[in-house]
Amino acid sequence: MTRRDAMTAAAGVSLAMAQGQRWKIGLIGNGNRGTAHLGAYVNMPEANVTALSDLESSRMAAYNTKLGGKAAQYNDWRELIKDKNVDIVAIATPNYLHPEMAIAALRAGKHVLLEKPIAIDYKLARQIQAEAKKSGRVLAIGMQRRFMARDHWVQQIVDSGAIGQVRFINIGEYRGDWSPKGSLFTDPESGRRDNWRFFQAAAGSTELEFSVHAFSQVTQLAKSPLARCVASGGTVHYKDHQTRDICQGSIDFANGVRFNYTFCLFSAGTPGNTVIVGDKGTIRYTTESGILLDMAGKKGQAPPPHTGFSGEKPEVAMYREFFAAIRESREPALNAELAIEAAKIAYAMEIATVENRVVTARDFA
C-alpha cells in the first residue's frame, strides 16, 4: 500500500466512523494485558472486535466467547493485519515484538494502539513514530495509568498552580515478582525458556516494563525533556532474572526539575510513595493513603476537589480518547512523543547502570 492509498483509505474510515460505524478492532495478544483490553471492549458498544490473534488457540476461543463468538481467529498475527475487516490493530504482546507488529500494521493502513513501552530501545521507538507520521495513521501508546483518577487529580492540582512551579519529585515503588503466568520466551544466548519479563532481550529492562508508568506521570509534571541521568541497580534477589530487581536513579530535566526514583521487586506489600515539591507547597501520597497538601504552616491539608474526571475504567477512557483522535484526525493524548519521553528515562537508567556513567541529552541526539 502506498502512502497515498493509505491516506485515502484513512479518510474513508474516518468518515464512515464519524457517521456512526462501529470501530473494527483486531487484538494481537490475548494474555494478561490483552485481558484488560477485553474488559474495555465488553463495556463499549462502539467497539466491534472483528479479529483476534494469539499463539494459543484456547485463549482466543475464551476471548471470543466473551465477545459473542464472531471474531476471526489467527495464530499468525500477520494474517490479522491483512484482514480487510480490521481498521484498528491493538497490540498487547511482549515488548520485543512491538516494533515489527506496529510498523507492519501502520504500513497496512491500520490505526494502532500499542501497549507500553513503545519499544525496547530509543532507535526502534523513533522508527515506529516515523512510520506513523509517514502512514498518516493514528498511533497511541497504551499508558492507561494516565487515565486513572489519582494521576488525573495530581496533574490537575499541579496545573492549577496550587503548589507553584514543580522543583523536585521523589517516587519509590515496591512490589513482588512478575506473575509466573507470563508468556514464555526462549533466551537466544542460553536457550533457557521462562517468563519473558525476566530477559533483557524481551523486556528491555524492568524500568521499561514496570517503571515507565511513573515516568510518564513525571514527564508531564516536569514539562521538560531529560537533561542528565545517573543510576545504579542490579539483580540481587531473583538470581534467574536478567532484568534488575532493584534500582535507583537521579534525573535532571532541562528546566531544572529534579527527579529521584527507586524501585524494589521483592517487597510485596510495601506501600509506594510519591512526593511532589513546588515553590508554594508539596503534594504527597502513598499507594495506601489519599492525596495531601503541605503548605506553609498548614500540613496535611485536603487538596482542591477533583473535577472533570469521567470515572470510567482507565482502559475505557483510553480507548474513547483514541477513537476521538482518529475521528478528529489529530494526535492522541497518549502519543508517541509522550511515550518516548517517558521511555527515555528508562533507556537512560539502563545505559547509566550498565556503562557506569552519566547519561545526557546528547545520548539521544
TIKE-292941 format. One record per residue: residue number from 1; chain; residue in three letters; x, y, z of N, C-alpha, C in turn. Coordinates in steps of 0.2 Angstrom, whole numbers, plus 5000, padded with zeros to 4 digits. Layout:
BEGIN
 num cadena residuo n_xx n_yy n_zz ca_xx ca_yy ca_zz c_xx c_yy c_zz
 NUM      A     ALA    X    Y    Z     X     Y     Z    X    Y    Z
...
END
This chain:
BEGIN
 num cadena residuo n_xx n_yy n_zz ca_xx ca_yy ca_zz c_xx c_yy c_zz
   1      A     MET 5004 4994 5000  5000  5000  5000 5004 5006 5000
   2      A     THR 5003 5011 4995  5007  5017  4995 5004 5022 5000
   3      A     ARG 5008 5027 5002  5006  5032  5007 5000 5035 5004
   4      A     ARG 4999 5037 4998  4993  5040  4996 4987 5035 4997
   5      A     ASP 4988 5029 4995  4982  5024  4996 4980 5024 5003
   6      A     ALA 4985 5024 5008  4984  5023  5015 4980 5029 5017
   7      A     MET 4982 5035 5015  4979  5041  5017 4972 5042 5015
   8      A     THR 4971 5039 5008  4964  5039  5005 4959 5034 5009
   9      A     ALA 4962 5029 5011  4958  5024  5015 4957 5026 5022
  10      A     ALA 4962 5030 5025  4961  5033  5032 4955 5038 5031
  11      A     ALA 4955 5042 5026  4949  5047  5026 4942 5043 5025
  12      A     GLY 4942 5038 5021  4936  5034  5021 4934 5031 5027
  13      A     VAL 4939 5028 5031  4937  5025  5038 4935 5030 5042
  14      A     SER 4938 5036 5043  4936  5041  5047 4929 5044 5046
  15      A     LEU 4928 5045 5039  4921  5047  5038 4916 5042 5040
  16      A     ALA 4917 5036 5038  4912  5031  5040 4911 5030 5047
  17      A     MET 4916 5031 5051  4916  5031  5058 4912 5037 5061
  18      A     ALA 4913 5042 5058  4910  5049  5060 4903 5048 5059
  19      A     GLN 4900 5044 5054  4893  5043  5053 4890 5038 5057
  20      A     GLY 4894 5035 5062  4891  5030  5067 4893 5023 5066
  21      A     GLN 4898 5021 5062  4900  5015  5061 4904 5012 5067
  22      A     ARG 4903 5006 5069  4907  5004  5075 4914 5003 5073
  23      A     TRP 4919 5003 5078  4926  5003  5077 4928 4996 5076
  24      A     LYS 4931 4994 5070  4933  4987  5069 4940 4986 5071
  25      A     ILE 4940 4982 5077  4947  4981  5080 4949 4974 5080
  26      A     GLY 4956 4973 5078  4959  4967  5079 4964 4967 5085
  27      A     LEU 4964 4962 5089  4968  4962  5095 4973 4957 5094
  28      A     ILE 4980 4959 5095  4985  4954  5095 4988 4953 5102
  29      A     GLY 4988 4947 5104  4990  4946  5111 4984 4945 5116
  30      A     ASN 4982 4939 5118  4976  4938  5122 4979 4935 5129
  31      A     GLY 4984 4938 5131  4986  4937  5138 4984 4942 5143
  32      A     ASN 4989 4943 5148  4987  4947  5154 4985 4954 5152
  33      A     ARG 4989 4958 5148  4987  4965  5146 4981 4964 5141
  34      A     GLY 4981 4959 5137  4975  4958  5132 4969 4958 5136
  35      A     THR 4969 4955 5142  4963  4954  5146 4960 4961 5148
  36      A     ALA 4965 4966 5149  4962  4972  5151 4959 4976 5145
  37      A     HIS 4962 4975 5139  4959  4977  5133 4952 4974 5132
  38      A     LEU 4951 4968 5133  4945  4964  5133 4940 4967 5137
  39      A     GLY 4942 4969 5143  4937  4972  5148 4935 4979 5146
  40      A     ALA 4939 4982 5142  4936  4988  5139 4931 4987 5134
  41      A     TYR 4933 4982 5129  4928  4981  5124 4921 4979 5126
  42      A     VAL 4921 4975 5131  4914  4972  5133 4910 4978 5136
  43      A     ASN 4913 4983 5138  4910  4989  5141 4909 4995 5136
  44      A     MET 4910 4994 5130  4910  4999  5125 4906 4997 5119
  45      A     PRO 4900 4998 5118  4896  4996  5112 4899 4998 5106
  46      A     GLU 4903 5004 5105  4906  5006  5099 4912 5002 5097
  47      A     ALA 4914 4997 5101  4920  4993  5100 4918 4987 5097
  48      A     ASN 4919 4985 5091  4917  4979  5087 4924 4975 5086
  49      A     VAL 4925 4970 5090  4931  4966  5089 4930 4961 5083
  50      A     THR 4933 4962 5078  4932  4958  5072 4937 4952 5071
  51      A     ALA 4943 4953 5075  4948  4948  5074 4953 4948 5080
  52      A     LEU 4955 4942 5082  4959  4940  5087 4966 4936 5085
  53      A     SER 4971 4937 5088  4977  4934  5086 4981 4932 5093
  54      A     ASP 4983 4925 5093  4987  4923  5099 4990 4916 5097
  55      A     LEU 4996 4915 5100  4999  4908  5098 4995 4903 5101
  56      A     GLU 4991 4904 5106  4987  4899  5110 4979 4899 5108
  57      A     SER 4977 4894 5104  4970  4895  5101 4965 4895 5107
  58      A     SER 4967 4891 5113  4962  4891  5118 4961 4898 5121
  59      A     ARG 4966 4902 5121  4965  4909  5124 4960 4913 5119
  60      A     MET 4962 4912 5113  4957  4916  5108 4950 4914 5108
  61      A     ALA 4949 4907 5109  4942  4905  5110 4939 4907 5116
  62      A     ALA 4942 4908 5121  4940  4911  5128 4938 4918 5127
  63      A     TYR 4942 4922 5124  4940  4929  5122 4934 4929 5118
  64      A     ASN 4934 4925 5113  4929  4925  5108 4922 4924 5111
  65      A     THR 4922 4919 5116  4916  4918  5119 4913 4924 5123
  66      A     LYS 4918 4928 5126  4915  4934  5129 4913 4939 5125
  67      A     LEU 4916 4939 5118  4914  4944  5113 4908 4942 5109
  68      A     GLY 4905 4936 5110  4900  4934  5106 4901 4929 5101
  69      A     GLY 4908 4927 5100  4910  4922  5096 4910 4924 5088
  70      A     LYS 4910 4930 5087  4910  4932  5080 4917 4934 5077
  71      A     ALA 4922 4935 5081  4929  4937  5079 4932 4932 5075
  72      A     ALA 4936 4934 5070  4940  4929  5066 4946 4927 5071
  73      A     GLN 4949 4921 5070  4955  4919  5075 4961 4918 5070
  74      A     TYR 4967 4921 5072  4973  4919  5068 4978 4918 5073
  75      A     ASN 4982 4912 5072  4988  4911  5076 4994 4915 5074
  76      A     ASP 4993 4917 5067  4999  4921  5064 4996 4928 5064
  77      A     TRP 4999 4933 5068  4997  4940  5069 4997 4943 5062
  78      A     ARG 5001 4941 5057  5002  4944  5051 4995 4943 5047
  79      A     GLU 4992 4938 5048  4985  4937  5045 4980 4942 5047
  80      A     LEU 4980 4943 5054  4976  4948  5057 4977 4955 5053
  81      A     ILE 4983 4957 5052  4985  4963  5049 4982 4964 5042
  82      A     LYS 4982 4958 5039  4980  4958  5032 4972 4958 5031
  83      A     ASP 4969 4957 5037  4961  4956  5037 4958 4963 5035
  84      A     LYS 4954 4963 5030  4951  4969  5027 4946 4971 5032
  85      A     ASN 4944 4967 5036  4938  4969  5041 4941 4971 5048
  86      A     VAL 4947 4974 5048  4950  4977  5053 4953 4984 5051
  87      A     ASP 4951 4989 5055  4953  4995  5054 4958 4998 5059
  88      A     ILE 4957 4995 5065  4962  4997  5071 4965 4990 5073
  89      A     VAL 4972 4991 5074  4975  4985  5077 4978 4987 5084
  90      A     ALA 4976 4983 5089  4978  4984  5096 4983 4979 5097
  91      A     ILE 4989 4981 5100  4995  4976  5101 4996 4976 5108
  92      A     ALA 4995 4970 5111  4996  4968  5118 5001 4962 5119
  93      A     THR 5007 4963 5116  5011  4957  5116 5018 4959 5120
  94      A     PRO 5022 4955 5121  5029  4956  5125 5032 4962 5121
  95      A     ASN 5036 4966 5125  5039  4972  5122 5043 4971 5116
  96      A     TYR 5047 4966 5115  5052  4965  5110 5048 4964 5103
  97      A     LEU 5042 4962 5103  5038  4961  5097 5035 4968 5095
  98      A     HIS 5035 4973 5099  5031  4979  5097 5033 4982 5090
  99      A     PRO 5040 4983 5089  5041  4987  5083 5039 4983 5076
 100      A     GLU 5040 4977 5076  5039  4973  5070 5031 4973 5069
 101      A     MET 5027 4972 5074  5020  4972  5073 5017 4979 5072
 102      A     ALA 5019 4984 5075  5017  4991  5075 5018 4993 5068
 103      A     ILE 5024 4993 5065  5026  4995  5059 5022 4992 5053
 104      A     ALA 5022 4985 5054  5018  4981  5049 5010 4984 5049
 105      A     ALA 5007 4985 5054  5001  4987  5055 5000 4994 5052
 106      A     LEU 5004 4998 5053  5004  5005  5050 5005 5005 5043
 107      A     ARG 5009 5001 5040  5010  5000  5033 5004 4997 5030
 108      A     ALA 5001 4993 5033  4995  4990  5030 4989 4995 5031
 109      A     GLY 4990 5001 5033  4984  5006  5033 4980 5006 5039
 110      A     LYS 4982 5002 5045  4978  5002  5051 4980 5007 5056
 111      A     HIS 4975 5010 5060  4977  5014  5066 4979 5009 5071
 112      A     VAL 4984 5011 5076  4987  5007  5080 4987 5009 5087
 113      A     LEU 4984 5005 5092  4985  5006  5099 4990 5001 5102
 114      A     LEU 4996 5003 5103  5002  4999  5105 5003 4999 5113
 115      A     GLU 5003 4994 5116  5004  4994  5123 5011 4997 5125
 116      A     LYS 5012 5000 5130  5018  5002  5133 5023 4996 5134
 117      A     PRO 5029 4998 5134  5033  5003  5131 5033 5003 5124
 118      A     ILE 5034 5009 5121  5034  5009  5113 5038 5005 5110
 119      A     ALA 5044 5004 5113  5050  4999  5110 5055 4998 5115
 120      A     ILE 5059 4993 5114  5064  4992  5119 5070 4996 5119
 121      A     ASP 5071 5000 5114  5077  5005  5113 5074 5011 5110
 122      A     TYR 5078 5016 5110  5077  5023  5108 5076 5023 5100
 123      A     LYS 5081 5020 5097  5081  5020  5090 5074 5017 5087
 124      A     LEU 5072 5011 5090  5066  5007  5087 5060 5012 5089
 125      A     ALA 5060 5015 5094  5054  5019  5096 5054 5025 5091
 126      A     ARG 5059 5028 5089  5059  5033  5084 5057 5031 5077
 127      A     GLN 5058 5024 5075  5056  5021  5069 5049 5020 5069
 128      A     ILE 5046 5018 5074  5039  5017  5075 5035 5024 5074
 129      A     GLN 5038 5029 5078  5035  5036  5077 5035 5038 5070
 130      A     ALA 5041 5037 5067  5042  5040  5060 5037 5036 5055
 131      A     GLU 5036 5030 5056  5031  5026  5052 5024 5028 5053
 132      A     ALA 5022 5030 5059  5016  5033  5060 5014 5039 5056
 133      A     LYS 5019 5044 5056  5019  5050  5053 5019 5049 5045
 134      A     LYS 5023 5044 5043  5023  5043  5036 5016 5040 5033
 135      A     SER 5013 5036 5037  5007  5032  5035 5001 5037 5036
 136      A     GLY 5001 5042 5040  4995  5046  5041 4990 5043 5046
 137      A     ARG 4992 5037 5049  4988  5034  5054 4989 5037 5061
 138      A     VAL 4984 5035 5065  4984  5037  5072 4988 5032 5076
 139      A     LEU 4993 5034 5080  4996  5029  5084 4996 5031 5091
 140      A     ALA 4993 5027 5096  4993  5029  5103 4996 5023 5107
 141      A     ILE 4999 5025 5112  5003  5020  5116 4999 5019 5123
 142      A     GLY 4998 5013 5124  4994  5011  5130 4996 5012 5137
 143      A     MET 4997 5018 5139  4999  5020  5146 4993 5022 5149
 144      A     GLN 4988 5017 5151  4982  5019  5153 4982 5022 5160
 145      A     ARG 4987 5022 5164  4988  5025  5170 4987 5032 5170
 146      A     ARG 4988 5035 5164  4986  5042  5164 4979 5044 5164
 147      A     PHE 4975 5039 5164  4968  5040  5164 4965 5037 5171
 148      A     MET 4969 5036 5176  4967  5034  5182 4966 5040 5187
 149      A     ALA 4961 5039 5191  4958  5045  5195 4964 5049 5199
 150      A     ARG 4968 5045 5202  4974  5048  5206 4978 5052 5202
 151      A     ASP 4981 5049 5196  4986  5053  5192 4982 5059 5189
 152      A     HIS 4976 5058 5187  4972  5064  5184 4972 5069 5189
 153      A     TRP 4970 5068 5195  4969  5073  5200 4976 5076 5202
 154      A     VAL 4981 5073 5203  4988  5076  5204 4990 5080 5199
 155      A     GLN 4989 5078 5192  4990  5083  5187 4986 5089 5187
 156      A     GLN 4980 5088 5189  4975  5094  5189 4978 5099 5195
 157      A     ILE 4980 5096 5200  4982  5101  5206 4988 5105 5204
 158      A     VAL 4993 5101 5201  4999  5104  5198 4998 5110 5193
 159      A     ASP 4993 5108 5188  4992  5113  5183 4988 5119 5185
 160      A     SER 4985 5118 5191  4981  5124  5194 4985 5129 5197
 161      A     GLY 4992 5127 5198  4997  5131  5201 4996 5131 5209
 162      A     ALA 4993 5127 5212  4992  5126  5219 4998 5126 5223
 163      A     ILE 5003 5122 5220  5010  5121  5223 5015 5125 5220
 164      A     GLY 5013 5129 5215  5018  5133  5212 5022 5129 5207
 165      A     GLN 5028 5132 5204  5032  5128  5200 5035 5122 5203
 166      A     VAL 5034 5116 5200  5037  5110  5202 5044 5110 5202
 167      A     ARG 5048 5108 5207  5055  5109  5208 5058 5102 5209
 168      A     PHE 5055 5097 5213  5058  5091  5215 5052 5086 5215
 169      A     ILE 5054 5080 5213  5049  5074  5213 5053 5068 5215
 170      A     ASN 5050 5065 5220  5053  5058  5223 5048 5053 5223
 171      A     ILE 5049 5047 5220  5045  5042  5219 5048 5035 5221
 172      A     GLY 5045 5031 5226  5048  5025  5227 5042 5020 5226
 173      A     GLU 5044 5014 5222  5039  5009  5220 5041 5002 5223
 174      A     TYR 5037 4998 5225  5038  4992  5228 5033 4987 5226
 175      A     ARG 5035 4981 5225  5030  4975  5223 5034 4969 5223
 176      A     GLY 5030 4963 5222  5033  4957  5221 5035 4955 5214
 177      A     ASP 5037 4949 5213  5040  4947  5207 5034 4947 5202
 178      A     TRP 5036 4946 5195  5031  4946  5190 5027 4939 5191
 179      A     SER 5021 4939 5188  5017  4933  5188 5020 4928 5184
 180      A     PRO 5020 4922 5187  5023  4916  5183 5019 4914 5177
 181      A     LYS 5013 4917 5176  5009  4915  5170 5011 4919 5164
 182      A     GLY 5016 4923 5164  5018  4927  5159 5020 4923 5153
 183      A     SER 5019 4926 5147  5021  4922  5141 5028 4920 5141
 184      A     LEU 5030 4914 5138  5037  4911  5139 5041 4914 5133
 185      A     PHE 5047 4915 5134  5052  4917  5130 5058 4913 5130
 186      A     THR 5061 4911 5124  5067  4907  5124 5073 4912 5123
 187      A     ASP 5078 4912 5128  5084  4917  5128 5088 4914 5122
 188      A     PRO 5090 4918 5117  5094  4916  5112 5101 4914 5114
 189      A     GLU 5104 4917 5119  5110  4915  5121 5111 4909 5125
 190      A     SER 5106 4908 5130  5107  4902  5135 5102 4897 5133
 191      A     GLY 5097 4898 5129  5092  4893  5127 5087 4892 5132
 192      A     ARG 5088 4895 5138  5083  4895  5144 5076 4898 5142
 193      A     ARG 5071 4894 5144  5064  4897  5142 5060 4898 5148
 194      A     ASP 5058 4904 5149  5055  4907  5155 5050 4913 5154
 195      A     ASN 5048 4916 5159  5044  4922  5158 5048 4927 5155
 196      A     TRP 5045 4930 5149  5048  4935  5145 5051 4941 5149
 197      A     ARG 5047 4943 5154  5050  4949  5158 5056 4948 5162
 198      A     PHE 5058 4941 5162  5065  4940  5165 5071 4942 5161
 199      A     PHE 5070 4943 5154  5075  4943  5150 5076 4950 5147
 200      A     GLN 5082 4952 5146  5083  4959  5144 5081 4959 5136
 201      A     ALA 5083 4954 5133  5081  4954  5125 5074 4955 5124
 202      A     ALA 5069 4953 5129  5062  4953  5128 5059 4959 5131
 203      A     ALA 5061 4961 5137  5058  4966  5141 5062 4973 5140
 204      A     GLY 5068 4973 5138  5072  4979  5138 5075 4980 5145
 205      A     SER 5071 4981 5150  5073  4982  5157 5067 4982 5161
 206      A     THR 5068 4981 5168  5062  4982  5172 5059 4989 5172
 207      A     GLU 5064 4994 5172  5062  5001  5172 5057 5002 5166
 208      A     LEU 5059 4999 5160  5055  5000  5154 5048 4996 5154
 209      A     GLU 5048 4991 5157  5042  4987  5158 5037 4989 5164
 210      A     PHE 5040 4991 5169  5037  4992  5175 5036 5000 5177
 211      A     SER 5042 5003 5177  5043  5010  5180 5040 5015 5175
 212      A     VAL 5039 5013 5168  5038  5018  5163 5031 5022 5165
 213      A     HIS 5027 5019 5168  5020  5022  5170 5022 5028 5174
 214      A     ALA 5026 5027 5180  5028  5033  5184 5032 5038 5180
 215      A     PHE 5036 5036 5175  5040  5040  5171 5035 5045 5167
 216      A     SER 5030 5042 5164  5025  5046  5160 5022 5051 5165
 217      A     GLN 5020 5049 5171  5017  5055  5175 5023 5060 5176
 218      A     VAL 5029 5058 5178  5034  5063  5179 5035 5068 5174
 219      A     THR 5036 5065 5167  5037  5069  5162 5032 5075 5161
 220      A     GLN 5025 5073 5162  5020  5078  5161 5020 5083 5167
 221      A     LEU 5022 5081 5173  5023  5085  5178 5029 5090 5177
 222      A     ALA 5034 5088 5175  5040  5092  5174 5040 5096 5168
 223      A     LYS 5036 5094 5163  5035  5098  5156 5042 5100 5153
 224      A     SER 5047 5095 5153  5053  5097  5151 5057 5090 5149
 225      A     PRO 5061 5091 5144  5065  5085  5142 5070 5083 5147
 226      A     LEU 5072 5076 5147  5078  5074  5151 5084 5078 5149
 227      A     ALA 5088 5080 5154  5095  5083  5153 5100 5078 5155
 228      A     ARG 5100 5075 5161  5105  5071  5164 5102 5066 5168
 229      A     CYS 5106 5060 5168  5104  5054  5172 5110 5050 5175
 230      A     VAL 5109 5049 5181  5114  5044  5184 5110 5039 5188
 231      A     ALA 5112 5032 5188  5108  5027  5190 5112 5021 5193
 232      A     SER 5110 5017 5197  5113  5011  5199 5108 5006 5200
 233      A     GLY 5110 4999 5201  5105  4994  5202 5108 4987 5200
 234      A     GLY 5104 4982 5201  5106  4976  5199 5101 4970 5201
 235      A     THR 5102 4964 5200  5098  4958  5201 5101 4955 5208
 236      A     VAL 5098 4956 5213  5101  4954  5220 5097 4949 5223
 237      A     HIS 5091 4948 5221  5086  4943  5224 5084 4938 5220
 238      A     TYR 5082 4939 5214  5080  4934  5209 5085 4933 5204
 239      A     LYS 5089 4928 5206  5095  4926  5203 5094 4923 5196
 240      A     ASP 5088 4921 5194  5087  4919  5187 5085 4924 5183
 241      A     HIS 5085 4930 5185  5082  4936  5181 5088 4939 5178
 242      A     GLN 5088 4942 5171  5092  4946  5168 5090 4954 5170
 243      A     THR 5084 4955 5170  5082  4962  5172 5082 4963 5179
 244      A     ARG 5084 4969 5181  5085  4971  5188 5079 4971 5192
 245      A     ASP 5081 4969 5199  5075  4969  5204 5076 4975 5209
 246      A     ILE 5081 4979 5209  5082  4985  5212 5085 4990 5208
 247      A     CYS 5083 4996 5209  5087  5002  5205 5085 5008 5209
 248      A     GLN 5090 5013 5208  5089  5020  5210 5092 5024 5204
 249      A     GLY 5088 5030 5203  5090  5034  5198 5089 5041 5200
 250      A     SER 5093 5046 5197  5093  5053  5199 5093 5056 5192
 251      A     ILE 5087 5060 5190  5086  5063  5184 5085 5070 5184
 252      A     ASP 5089 5074 5180  5088  5081  5180 5085 5083 5173
 253      A     PHE 5080 5087 5173  5076  5089  5167 5079 5096 5165
 254      A     ALA 5078 5098 5158  5081  5104  5156 5079 5110 5159
 255      A     ASN 5073 5110 5162  5071  5116  5165 5073 5116 5173
 256      A     GLY 5077 5112 5175  5079  5112  5182 5076 5107 5187
 257      A     VAL 5070 5104 5185  5066  5100  5189 5071 5093 5190
 258      A     ARG 5071 5091 5197  5075  5085  5199 5070 5080 5200
 259      A     PHE 5072 5074 5199  5068  5068  5200 5072 5062 5203
 260      A     ASN 5070 5060 5209  5073  5054  5212 5069 5048 5211
 261      A     TYR 5071 5042 5209  5067  5036  5209 5070 5030 5211
 262      A     THR 5066 5026 5215  5069  5020  5217 5063 5014 5216
 263      A     PHE 5065 5008 5215  5061  5003  5215 5064 4996 5218
 264      A     CYS 5059 4992 5220  5062  4985  5223 5056 4980 5221
 265      A     LEU 5058 4975 5218  5053  4970  5215 5053 4964 5220
 266      A     PHE 5056 4964 5226  5055  4959  5231 5053 4961 5238
 267      A     SER 5048 4966 5237  5045  4969  5243 5037 4969 5243
 268      A     ALA 5034 4964 5241  5027  4964  5240 5024 4966 5247
 269      A     GLY 5019 4971 5246  5015  4973  5252 5018 4980 5255
 270      A     THR 5023 4982 5253  5026  4988  5255 5023 4994 5251
 271      A     PRO 5020 4999 5254  5017  5004  5250 5022 5009 5247
 272      A     GLY 5020 5010 5240  5024  5015  5237 5023 5022 5239
 273      A     ASN 5027 5027 5237  5026  5034  5240 5028 5039 5234
 274      A     THR 5025 5044 5234  5026  5050  5230 5026 5056 5233
 275      A     VAL 5031 5061 5232  5032  5067  5234 5033 5072 5229
 276      A     ILE 5029 5077 5228  5030  5082  5223 5031 5089 5226
 277      A     VAL 5036 5092 5225  5038  5098  5229 5038 5104 5224
 278      A     GLY 5034 5109 5226  5034  5115  5222 5036 5121 5226
 279      A     ASP 5036 5127 5223  5039  5133  5226 5034 5135 5232
 280      A     LYS 5027 5133 5231  5022  5136  5236 5020 5130 5240
 281      A     GLY 5021 5124 5239  5019  5118  5243 5021 5112 5240
 282      A     THR 5018 5106 5244  5020  5100  5242 5014 5095 5242
 283      A     ILE 5014 5091 5237  5009  5085  5236 5012 5079 5238
 284      A     ARG 5009 5075 5243  5012  5069  5245 5006 5063 5245
 285      A     TYR 5008 5057 5244  5003  5052  5245 5007 5045 5244
 286      A     THR 5003 5040 5247  5006  5033  5246 5001 5029 5242
 287      A     THR 5003 5023 5241  4998  5018  5237 4992 5016 5242
 288      A     GLU 4993 5018 5249  4988  5016  5253 4984 5022 5257
 289      A     SER 4986 5028 5254  4983  5034  5258 4981 5039 5252
 290      A     GLY 4977 5044 5254  4975  5049  5250 4980 5054 5248
 291      A     ILE 4978 5059 5244  4982  5064  5242 4982 5070 5248
 292      A     LEU 4988 5072 5250  4988  5078  5255 4992 5083 5252
 293      A     LEU 4991 5089 5255  4994  5095  5253 4998 5098 5259
 294      A     ASP 5004 5100 5258  5008  5103  5264 5009 5110 5261
 295      A     MET 5007 5115 5265  5008  5122  5263 5012 5125 5269
 296      A     ALA 5014 5131 5268  5017  5135  5274 5013 5135 5280
 297      A     GLY 5015 5132 5285  5011  5132  5292 5004 5128 5291
 298      A     LYS 5003 5124 5286  4997  5120  5285 4999 5113 5282
 299      A     LYS 5000 5109 5287  5002  5102  5285 4996 5097 5284
 300      A     GLY 4996 5093 5279  4991  5088  5278 4984 5090 5276
 301      A     GLN 4984 5096 5272  4978  5098  5270 4975 5094 5265
 302      A     ALA 4968 5094 5264  4965  5091  5259 4966 5095 5252
 303      A     PRO 4967 5092 5247  4968  5095  5240 4961 5098 5238
 304      A     PRO 4962 5102 5233  4956  5105  5230 4952 5099 5227
 305      A     PRO 4945 5100 5226  4941  5095  5223 4943 5093 5216
 306      A     HIS 4942 5086 5215  4944  5083  5209 4938 5084 5204
 307      A     THR 4939 5087 5198  4934  5089  5193 4936 5086 5186
 308      A     GLY 4931 5086 5182  4932  5084  5175 4934 5077 5174
 309      A     PHE 4933 5073 5178  4935  5066  5178 4929 5061 5176
 310      A     SER 4929 5057 5171  4924  5053  5169 4922 5048 5174
 311      A     GLY 4927 5045 5177  4926  5039  5182 4926 5033 5178
 312      A     GLU 4927 5033 5172  4927  5026  5168 4933 5022 5170
 313      A     LYS 4933 5016 5168  4939  5012  5169 4945 5015 5164
 314      A     PRO 4951 5015 5167  4956  5018  5163 4957 5016 5156
 315      A     GLU 4956 5009 5155  4956  5007  5148 4950 5009 5143
 316      A     VAL 4945 5010 5146  4939  5013  5143 4940 5020 5141
 317      A     ALA 4942 5024 5146  4944  5031  5144 4949 5032 5139
 318      A     MET 4954 5027 5139  4960  5027  5135 4957 5026 5127
 319      A     TYR 4953 5021 5127  4950  5019  5120 4946 5025 5118
 320      A     ARG 4942 5028 5122  4937  5033  5120 4941 5039 5117
 321      A     GLU 4947 5041 5120  4951  5046  5118 4955 5044 5111
 322      A     PHE 4957 5038 5111  4960  5036  5105 4955 5036 5099
 323      A     PHE 4949 5034 5100  4944  5034  5095 4942 5041 5093
 324      A     ALA 4942 5046 5097  4941  5053  5096 4947 5056 5092
 325      A     ALA 4953 5054 5093  4959  5056  5089 4958 5054 5082
 326      A     ILE 4956 5048 5081  4955  5045  5074 4950 5049 5071
 327      A     ARG 4944 5050 5074  4938  5054  5071 4940 5061 5069
 328      A     GLU 4944 5064 5074  4946  5071  5073 4953 5072 5069
 329      A     SER 4956 5067 5067  4962  5067  5063 4967 5071 5067
 330      A     ARG 4969 5069 5073  4974  5073  5077 4978 5068 5081
 331      A     GLU 4983 5071 5084  4987  5067  5088 4983 5065 5095
 332      A     PRO 4984 5058 5097  4981  5056  5103 4984 5059 5109
 333      A     ALA 4981 5059 5115  4984  5061  5121 4990 5057 5123
 334      A     LEU 4989 5050 5122  4995  5046  5123 4999 5045 5116
 335      A     ASN 5002 5050 5114  5005  5050  5108 5012 5047 5108
 336      A     ALA 5015 5046 5103  5022  5043  5103 5027 5047 5106
 337      A     GLU 5027 5054 5105  5032  5058  5108 5032 5058 5116
 338      A     LEU 5026 5058 5119  5025  5057  5126 5028 5051 5128
 339      A     ALA 5026 5045 5124  5029  5039  5126 5036 5038 5126
 340      A     ILE 5039 5041 5121  5046  5041  5120 5050 5045 5126
 341      A     GLU 5047 5051 5128  5050  5055  5133 5050 5051 5140
 342      A     ALA 5044 5047 5141  5044  5043  5147 5049 5037 5146
 343      A     ALA 5049 5034 5141  5054  5028  5140 5061 5030 5140
 344      A     LYS 5062 5037 5138  5069  5039  5138 5072 5039 5145
 345      A     ILE 5068 5040 5150  5071  5039  5157 5073 5032 5158
 346      A     ALA 5069 5027 5156  5071  5020  5157 5077 5019 5153
 347      A     TYR 5078 5021 5146  5083  5020  5142 5090 5023 5146
 348      A     ALA 5089 5029 5148  5095  5032  5151 5097 5028 5158
 349      A     MET 5092 5026 5162  5094  5022  5168 5098 5016 5166
 350      A     GLU 5095 5013 5160  5099  5007  5158 5106 5008 5156
 351      A     ILE 5107 5013 5152  5114  5015  5150 5118 5017 5156
 352      A     ALA 5115 5021 5160  5119  5024  5166 5121 5018 5170
 353      A     THR 5117 5013 5171  5119  5007  5176 5124 5003 5173
 354      A     VAL 5122 5001 5167  5127  4996  5163 5133 4999 5162
 355      A     GLU 5134 5005 5159  5140  5008  5157 5143 5012 5163
 356      A     ASN 5140 5013 5168  5143  5016  5174 5145 5023 5172
 357      A     ARG 5140 5027 5170  5142  5034  5168 5136 5038 5168
 358      A     VAL 5137 5045 5167  5132  5050  5167 5129 5050 5160
 359      A     VAL 5123 5049 5159  5119  5050  5153 5116 5057 5152
 360      A     THR 5117 5060 5146  5114  5066  5145 5110 5066 5139
 361      A     ALA 5107 5072 5137  5103  5073  5131 5107 5071 5125
 362      A     ARG 5113 5072 5125  5117  5070  5119 5117 5063 5117
 363      A     ASP 5115 5059 5122  5115  5052  5120 5108 5050 5116
 364      A     PHE 5104 5055 5116  5098  5054  5112 5097 5059 5106
 365      A     ALA 5103 5062 5104  5103  5067  5099 5101 5063 5092
END
